[in-house]
């Protein structure tokens, strides 16, 4: 994927993330994309929350959670999974 014009970081969407993202209604997709853009605009200073026992980070977007990893020096966000909070951590 190419970077969004608003985001200063390159967004790399996994197949799983893309598939699950496309299942959401447009208004939820927009909310998630806005949060990704906000994170990308200030990647180094954004408050990333690491999951316990994993090398992934979570981002809360309302009732949904997005799992991601990032490489701040290279300006890359790896978008791994997105779903409802009751399903993401299983």
Steps between C-alpha positions, in 0.01 A plus 500: 500500500614853443502762773192709552559869417414597859724237658874554500558124534479217251204275585558132425171309514508122548252286311317425827475867593373596155239221496368587847510876436284458188229325706432809708237759404641817337465719811705257711758466222538878497543514879768230486679670209495835684664336802764335280574837336529666842746233610699530177526878526679473835631145503786552744300696759175302466414299816546139382369228734688170475302180552622282785695201377502620139701726272190680378332821605132581535307809407155564640241632254168508685386138551760379252867420536773513243818297541809645340876522506711795393848605399535864603844566341373378162154652547307176446183371663419131458123459537447140609141451616185697575180381663254540784668501840335172605655321200845657463673346800389138443 
